[in-house]
Amino acid sequence: MNIRFFKNTRIIHKWIGILSAVFVLILSISGFLLMHPEEFGIEQAQISGKYLPAKYFQVHQARRRIQSLATVSGSGQILYAGTDIGVYRSQDGGKSWLQTNQGLFDHNILSLLIDPKEPNTIYAGTHRGVFKSEDAGDTWSDWFDETSGLTHTKIHDLAVHPDNPQGLFAATDGGVFQSLDAGENWQSVSSGQSLQIVEFSASNPDILYASGKTGTIRSNNSGRDWSLVWGNALPAITTLASLNTDPEFLYSGTLTGLYKSFNGGRNWIPDPAFKKTSINAIFVNPSNLSQIYIGSGANLYSSDDGGDSWKHLSSFAQKINGDSGTSIDISITRITGLIGKSLYVGTTSGLYFSEDAGNNWETIDLSGAVNQLSPDEMKMDVVKLVTEIHTGRFFGSYFYMLIDLATLGLVFLSISGILIAYYRAKIKNRKKIVGDFATDRAIELTETTDELSTESQEIHDMIEHITEHIEKCQLVYMDQEKKEIEEISRHLNTLDKKMHRLMENLGELEKASED
């Protein structure tokens, strides 16, 4: 065994144990605080933004990826855009914009939802859960994540019950989640599928669809029960739309074309105009149900007859490229409209606006729509801060790396602990074997010495007896003296040789005992 290896293993084992214990302690304390917020008085407490890292209030200056669009019904002026760097709001039909990120701790906005009964209430779906604003996006005061039952926090899409604003639905990587109290508490109502879309039927509020790459599920009782409408009957679904004239009439955009269903998704008819074409977005004009817009890659198409015929309106890749000839990978992500002919198209490279139903377009520059936040103006709930610490988001990506290293450290602790125990037992056993061998050898030598001493004494007694016998024989048997003396001499010689051999053995054993 290598003693140096054994000592080095013990040193590494100790330090990895200390470092791993630090991370476990952080997670344990923060987890304990999250379990007992009222006892520690942190439930209503807030912390100033000046104690938070800059990432919570800094503004990025980069090209905006439009990932969601939402309009206030009936206003004709108010529009929200969810981007990869936060939420933007326009109150004048898209002429001017303001970034509204105060309290929004995840700026990657995947979906936006406006309360149909209270337009100042807005929900934002992000990678970290659902954020809520009750002042038209000026501040985001509520944040729903794992602590509220939303165990899958990547929110691809949001939907609200048309007749009950308290009823919310979220499409996540872990299925559909439902809230009956405006987001305060969530529960899973359909699991096992990664879903990208959740959509109410435009004509029947009891019917609800949720779609993903593995198919579409349907609820006929406002989300309480779900069943698979179609599984692999369609390619990967990217978008879904229904008409308020017929709950069974559906449009489905997929990676390989546009499909129609006249029976709630039980059967589908492919649109020959979009064969093997990826469909990214669908928008049905609520004021004219026969007017439909389709986003396919960077191209925008429209239909004025309910999808029977299509015309190509614009290619946004050409608008971006201009005369430079530079190729930019761009695709349409969202389409929405306001009252009249106002049309907005969100792409992976920006936002575009048309006042004439898509014939002419203007580029909307959001780079100047910056609402620079001051750390003194920001406040964060202590419970949310502890949640950020517990999940590692407060420290950023490096903390996740350290957590991974700590996990590997625990594995190494187990392996090194087993090695240390093994080598320690091996050393102890070796010492025991050496000790037992020495003891056994000493006992053996002692017993041999005792045996030789006994034999030696017997021989000595025999010699004395013979000597006495000779003396008697000399006196009694004079006539046989010669014969008997010869006989006795032979015996004496034999005994003397045996004695010498025994003495030699005794000497060797004593020498071995001393060694």
GUMAR-119912 format. One line per field, with one value per residue (C-alpha): residue in one letter; x, y, z. Coordinates in steps of 0.001 Angstrom, whole numbers, always signed. Example, Ala and Ser with C-alpha at 12.3 -4.5 7.8 and 13.67 -1.06 7.14 Angstrom:
2
resn <- c(A	S)
u <- c(+12300	+13670)
v <- c(-4500	-1060)
w <- c(+7800	+7140)
//
This chain:
515
resn <- c(M	N	I	R	F	F	K	N	T	R	I	I	H	K	W	I	G	I	L	S	A	V	F	V	L	I	L	S	I	S	G	F	L	L	M	H	P	E	E	F	G	I	E	Q	A	Q	I	S	G	K	Y	L	P	A	K	Y	F	Q	V	H	Q	A	R	R	R	I	Q	S	L	A	T	V	S	G	S	G	Q	I	L	Y	A	G	T	D	I	G	V	Y	R	S	Q	D	G	G	K	S	W	L	Q	T	N	Q	G	L	F	D	H	N	I	L	S	L	L	I	D	P	K	E	P	N	T	I	Y	A	G	T	H	R	G	V	F	K	S	E	D	A	G	D	T	W	S	D	W	F	D	E	T	S	G	L	T	H	T	K	I	H	D	L	A	V	H	P	D	N	P	Q	G	L	F	A	A	T	D	G	G	V	F	Q	S	L	D	A	G	E	N	W	Q	S	V	S	S	G	Q	S	L	Q	I	V	E	F	S	A	S	N	P	D	I	L	Y	A	S	G	K	T	G	T	I	R	S	N	N	S	G	R	D	W	S	L	V	W	G	N	A	L	P	A	I	T	T	L	A	S	L	N	T	D	P	E	F	L	Y	S	G	T	L	T	G	L	Y	K	S	F	N	G	G	R	N	W	I	P	D	P	A	F	K	K	T	S	I	N	A	I	F	V	N	P	S	N	L	S	Q	I	Y	I	G	S	G	A	N	L	Y	S	S	D	D	G	G	D	S	W	K	H	L	S	S	F	A	Q	K	I	N	G	D	S	G	T	S	I	D	I	S	I	T	R	I	T	G	L	I	G	K	S	L	Y	V	G	T	T	S	G	L	Y	F	S	E	D	A	G	N	N	W	E	T	I	D	L	S	G	A	V	N	Q	L	S	P	D	E	M	K	M	D	V	V	K	L	V	T	E	I	H	T	G	R	F	F	G	S	Y	F	Y	M	L	I	D	L	A	T	L	G	L	V	F	L	S	I	S	G	I	L	I	A	Y	Y	R	A	K	I	K	N	R	K	K	I	V	G	D	F	A	T	D	R	A	I	E	L	T	E	T	T	D	E	L	S	T	E	S	Q	E	I	H	D	M	I	E	H	I	T	E	H	I	E	K	C	Q	L	V	Y	M	D	Q	E	K	K	E	I	E	E	I	S	R	H	L	N	T	L	D	K	K	M	H	R	L	M	E	N	L	G	E	L	E	K	A	S	E	D)
u <- c(+0	+1160	+1228	+1580	-1571	-3422	-2365	-3218	-6640	-7322	-6345	-8495	-11375	-11246	-11250	-13892	-16033	-15657	-16526	-19499	-20735	-20759	-23118	-25299	-25480	-26577	-29268	-30395	-30687	-32453	-34776	-35623	-36420	-38698	-40581	-41128	-41380	-43948	-41947	-38893	-40849	-39787	-43161	-43948	-40394	-38734	-35152	-33924	-32476	-29195	-28379	-29093	-26732	-26876	-28487	-31841	-32142	-29668	-30930	-29449	-28925	-29342	-31576	-34933	-36309	-40115	-41429	-44962	-47507	-50668	-53273	-55890	-59237	-61315	-58692	-57281	-54109	-52477	-50019	-47458	-44402	-42546	-38889	-35754	-34791	-38101	-41557	-42301	-45557	-47113	-50147	-50443	-50837	-47137	-45831	-43826	-42677	-41504	-39617	-41403	-39199	-39369	-39622	-39349	-36436	-36451	-36361	-36820	-40537	-41981	-45673	-47944	-51542	-53929	-56876	-60015	-61971	-59192	-56785	-54293	-53620	-50962	-49199	-45757	-44562	-40793	-38170	-38578	-42329	-45199	-44899	-47939	-48496	-51626	-50624	-50351	-46770	-45301	-44253	-44254	-45060	-45990	-43950	-45312	-42806	-42150	-43344	-46855	-47074	-45764	-43181	-42281	-41344	-40642	-43936	-44386	-47936	-50693	-54482	-57272	-60854	-63018	-65702	-63540	-60325	-59302	-58845	-55426	-53700	-50015	-48400	-45061	-42497	-44298	-47849	-50736	-50940	-54104	-54689	-58140	-57037	-55318	-51974	-51541	-51633	-51091	-51716	-50936	-54044	-52302	-48766	-46465	-46280	-44160	-46682	-46046	-49594	-52705	-55775	-59484	-62020	-63066	-66766	-67038	-65258	-65640	-63383	-59650	-56753	-53097	-50595	-46984	-44584	-46219	-49810	-52782	-54939	-58453	-60669	-64433	-65013	-62809	-59624	-60702	-60299	-58128	-57950	-55700	-57373	-54703	-51257	-48878	-51526	-49881	-46204	-44786	-47400	-46152	-49366	-53130	-56160	-59952	-62894	-65624	-68227	-67615	-65875	-65001	-63164	-59412	-56247	-53020	-49570	-46871	-43262	-44426	-47467	-50881	-53801	-57555	-60047	-63835	-64510	-62392	-59179	-60392	-59571	-57236	-56981	-53588	-53544	-51873	-50541	-48186	-47040	-43792	-43619	-42968	-45756	-44640	-47679	-51410	-53602	-57359	-58694	-61367	-63300	-63212	-63027	-62436	-59174	-56299	-52571	-49885	-46224	-43920	-40230	-39654	-42694	-46144	-49252	-52881	-56283	-59544	-61743	-61112	-58068	-59430	-56809	-53619	-51433	-47892	-47719	-44106	-40719	-39124	-35770	-35610	-36457	-33675	-31104	-31806	-29167	-26272	-26782	-26148	-28006	-29792	-31673	-35040	-38461	-41872	-42762	-46043	-48811	-51467	-53649	-55553	-58864	-58985	-56250	-53326	-51163	-48063	-45564	-42987	-39865	-36616	-35006	-37534	-41065	-42891	-46050	-48543	-51475	-52961	-53457	-49955	-49375	-46790	-44569	-42597	-39807	-40389	-37143	-37241	-33636	-34674	-37575	-35510	-36891	-33660	-34240	-32429	-31414	-33088	-36360	-36383	-37652	-37731	-39633	-37268	-39054	-38312	-34719	-34315	-35890	-33335	-30532	-31955	-32287	-28905	-30321	-29099	-25458	-25853	-24453	-21246	-23258	-24890	-21425	-20349	-23481	-22586	-19041	-20411	-22538	-19484	-17659	-20215	-19680	-15921	-16433	-18220	-15518	-12604	-14287	-14574	-10907	-9803	-11815	-10465	-6813	-7214	-8673	-5880	-3198	-4902	-5170	-1497	-463	-2670	-1193	+2384	+1494	-286	+2635	+5168	+3017	+2495	+6210	+7134	+4652	+6001	+9571	+8614	+6857	+9798	+12222	+10091	+10014	+13798	+14315	+12084	+13912	+17260	+16225	+15019	+18328	+20256	+18184	+18723	+22496	+22563	+20463	+22768	+25823	+24354	+23511	+27044	+28431	+26124	+26976	+30666	+30107	+27636	+28472	+32192	+32239	+30145	+31859	+33412	+30294	+28050	+30480	+30583	+26831	+26484	+29112	+27133	+24070	+26059	+27384	+23892	+22577	+25454	+24813	+21147	+22076	+24348	+21610	+19108	+21530	+22209	+18451	+18035	+20741	+19171	+15756	+17146	+18932	+15743	+13839	+16343	+16021)
v <- c(+0	+3530	+5496	+8830	+8123	+7316	+10611	+12716	+11089	+12051	+15701	+16029	+14297	+16864	+19996	+18760	+17936	+21495	+23123	+20835	+21538	+25300	+24833	+22398	+24898	+27707	+25516	+24262	+27711	+29267	+26262	+26472	+30175	+29464	+26862	+29240	+32786	+33948	+32740	+34672	+37779	+37818	+37228	+40941	+42287	+43910	+44734	+47770	+47339	+48926	+45656	+43603	+42753	+45044	+42325	+43039	+46578	+46993	+47720	+45910	+47674	+44974	+43911	+42905	+39460	+39726	+36618	+37703	+40417	+41426	+44126	+45608	+44651	+47617	+50253	+50534	+52072	+49967	+47317	+45211	+43446	+40731	+40453	+38650	+41701	+42648	+44115	+47157	+49144	+51502	+53652	+55358	+52513	+51749	+55273	+55411	+52733	+52459	+49610	+48487	+46055	+47292	+44225	+41913	+39724	+37615	+39698	+36758	+37135	+34081	+35002	+37911	+37845	+40733	+40306	+40686	+42278	+44423	+45627	+47026	+43465	+41789	+38440	+37666	+34099	+33641	+30966	+31606	+31475	+33945	+37641	+39821	+43558	+45386	+48828	+48235	+47023	+49978	+47604	+43817	+43045	+39355	+36394	+32858	+30002	+26701	+28127	+28584	+25071	+25960	+23190	+23764	+27418	+27740	+29288	+28964	+30296	+31689	+31734	+33202	+32021	+34465	+34627	+34192	+36262	+34302	+31167	+31032	+28295	+27888	+25678	+24370	+21663	+19612	+19947	+22304	+24138	+25835	+28665	+29489	+32560	+34799	+33063	+32878	+29079	+26600	+22935	+20499	+19448	+17610	+16228	+14101	+16349	+19324	+21924	+25153	+26489	+26780	+28265	+28672	+28070	+31434	+30482	+28184	+29076	+25523	+24154	+24475	+23207	+22665	+21672	+20638	+18614	+15334	+16302	+18212	+17619	+19004	+19856	+20187	+21393	+24483	+22610	+20170	+17057	+16508	+13962	+13455	+14803	+13687	+12350	+11941	+12667	+16041	+17026	+19177	+21860	+25435	+27490	+27051	+29261	+28879	+30888	+32283	+31209	+27515	+25830	+22864	+24862	+25021	+26179	+24428	+25588	+22930	+22535	+20994	+23030	+24520	+22255	+22788	+20829	+21084	+18647	+19833	+18209	+14658	+14993	+17366	+18721	+20020	+23361	+22793	+26375	+25592	+22082	+21241	+24817	+25723	+27863	+30080	+32260	+32564	+35609	+35800	+39333	+39487	+42164	+40147	+36394	+35737	+37686	+35444	+36115	+33419	+33797	+31316	+31911	+35558	+35646	+36984	+35688	+36775	+35408	+37351	+34309	+32202	+30405	+29302	+31385	+33128	+36002	+36893	+40256	+40780	+39257	+40765	+39242	+41553	+44548	+43689	+42912	+45983	+46630	+45303	+41740	+40567	+37376	+37414	+34436	+35946	+34474	+35733	+34877	+36709	+38510	+40727	+43702	+46618	+48117	+48908	+47849	+48199	+45108	+44225	+41517	+40413	+38717	+37348	+40609	+43280	+44634	+45877	+47929	+48369	+50803	+49346	+45664	+44643	+46370	+48818	+48410	+50501	+49310	+50025	+50911	+49902	+50862	+54270	+52909	+52602	+53010	+53125	+51902	+53177	+50686	+52947	+52690	+48891	+46716	+42970	+40692	+39007	+35694	+35998	+36951	+33853	+31837	+33283	+32320	+28835	+28098	+29631	+32311	+35125	+34154	+33408	+30688	+30336	+29224	+26476	+25343	+25311	+23377	+20813	+20674	+20284	+17380	+15786	+16543	+14547	+11644	+11945	+12103	+8774	+7167	+8624	+7699	+4091	+4094	+5575	+3023	+206	+1190	+1885	-1588	-3048	-1355	-2466	-6021	-6063	-4957	-7626	-10328	-9335	-9269	-12634	-14220	-13020	-14319	-17707	-18011	-17231	-19772	-22385	-21738	-21880	-25194	-26632	-25486	-27086	-30346	-30355	-29635	-32539	-34924	-33724	-34382	-37855	-38636	-37390	-39571	-42524	-42037	-41890	-45021	-46825	-45712	-47053	-50250	-50613	-50195	-52871	-55132	-54741	-55977	-58772	-59985	-60018	-62904	-61142	-57830	-57701	-58651	-56331	-53475	-53748	-53869	-50940	-49009	-49398	-48096	-45219	-44321	-44401	-42305	-39917	-39328	-38732	-36320	-34393	-34184	-32932	-30327	-29098	-28773	-26936	-24494	-23801	-23200	-20815	-18889	-18718	-17485	-14676	-13626)
w <- c(+0	-855	+2425	+568	-1462	+1762	+3392	+286	+71	+3689	+3049	-94	+1691	+4486	+2288	-126	+2884	+4202	+858	+272	+3790	+3016	+49	+1930	+4803	+2454	+936	+4362	+5955	+2956	+2667	+6377	+6040	+3075	+5112	+8065	+6651	+9211	+12235	+11098	+10090	+6440	+4792	+4317	+4500	+1489	+643	-1269	-4740	-3615	-1853	-4974	-7837	-10851	-12984	-11306	-12615	-15446	-18953	-21913	-25212	-27804	-30657	-29223	-29898	-29828	-28085	-27177	-28009	-26157	-26749	-24449	-25913	-27051	-26342	-29795	-28396	-25641	-26717	-24836	-26250	-24414	-25437	-24356	-22283	-20676	-21249	-23427	-23357	-25861	-25008	-28363	-30807	-31132	-31812	-28583	-26181	-22581	-20984	-17795	-15875	-12277	-10053	-13059	-12047	-15192	-18375	-20759	-21442	-23172	-22886	-21916	-20703	-19983	-17623	-19816	-16948	-15490	-18222	-15694	-14488	-16595	-16311	-17757	-18283	-17994	-17347	-13622	-13344	-13660	-12738	-12076	-12384	-11221	-12479	-16225	-16006	-14087	-11317	-10995	-7391	-7444	-8534	-8724	-8881	-7059	-3744	-5170	-6627	-10083	-10073	-13750	-14065	-17797	-18918	-22675	-22806	-20574	-20874	-18740	-18537	-20570	-17858	-14760	-14539	-11449	-13542	-15152	-17140	-17937	-20580	-19298	-19970	-17333	-18631	-17818	-14482	-13232	-10766	-9386	-7405	-9965	-9676	-5905	-5925	-8756	-9292	-12083	-14018	-16857	-16665	-18759	-21846	-22825	-23977	-25880	-26285	-24135	-25828	-25011	-27695	-29107	-28985	-25954	-22665	-21421	-24169	-23714	-25862	-24987	-27658	-27903	-29976	-28947	-29703	-28326	-25266	-24774	-21825	-22150	-18570	-18224	-17510	-14800	-16964	-20025	-22787	-25787	-28903	-31304	-30657	-33523	-36114	-36771	-36872	-34100	-33369	-33044	-32882	-32616	-33302	-33201	-34559	-32330	-34827	-34406	-31403	-33577	-36252	-35624	-37360	-36422	-37429	-37458	-38522	-41793	-42782	-41957	-41033	-40580	-38528	-38660	-35798	-32906	-34007	-34589	-38302	-40098	-43627	-44808	-46604	-49985	-50003	-47113	-47872	-45993	-44696	-41070	-39580	-36702	-35960	-36711	-36147	-36804	-36976	-34215	-36145	-39377	-38842	-42521	-42356	-41266	-41129	-41231	-40309	-42018	-41425	-42353	-44674	-43891	-45684	-45486	-46432	-46765	-47273	-44208	-45550	-48924	-50734	-49637	-50768	-49822	-48050	-47087	-46350	-43281	-44101	-47128	-44986	-42563	-45212	-47335	-49961	-47887	-49001	-45442	-44628	-41272	-39869	-39003	-38411	-37371	-33790	-33050	-34933	-33402	-34288	-32814	-33837	-37540	-39912	-37481	-37609	-35584	-36414	-33890	-35218	-33862	-34940	-33938	-34149	-37269	-37686	-40519	-40692	-43845	-43010	-44027	-47339	-45969	-42944	-40489	-38237	-34547	-32796	-29139	-28411	-27059	-25050	-21916	-18450	-16529	-13013	-9991	-7292	-4721	-6635	-6668	-3850	-3643	-1272	+1163	+579	-3140	-2377	-207	-3024	-5429	-3041	-2438	-6149	-7006	-9266	-6992	-7529	-11204	-13438	-11429	-8420	-10484	-11490	-7840	-6891	-9528	-8182	-4650	-5853	-7429	-4198	-2229	-4604	-4125	-349	-482	-2631	-657	+2632	+1493	+419	+3745	+5716	+3548	+3908	+7623	+8173	+6057	+8199	+11410	+10158	+9169	+12651	+14175	+11942	+12865	+16553	+16426	+14549	+17121	+19979	+18347	+17613	+21221	+22540	+20141	+21191	+24870	+24434	+22497	+25172	+27862	+25932	+25467	+29141	+30087	+27735	+28986	+32556	+31644	+29978	+32989	+35306	+33021	+33103	+36872	+37054	+34689	+36620	+39845	+38078	+36817	+40258	+41549	+38697	+39355	+42834	+42162	+38700	+38506	+36077	+33524	+33945	+30544	+28643	+30574	+30388	+26639	+26466	+28746	+26847	+23690	+25468	+26838	+23447	+22022	+24846	+24587	+20863	+21526	+24269	+21941	+19294	+21829	+23100	+19581	+18911	+22178	+21190	+17819	+19345	+21948	+19197	+17116	+20170	+20676	+17014)
//
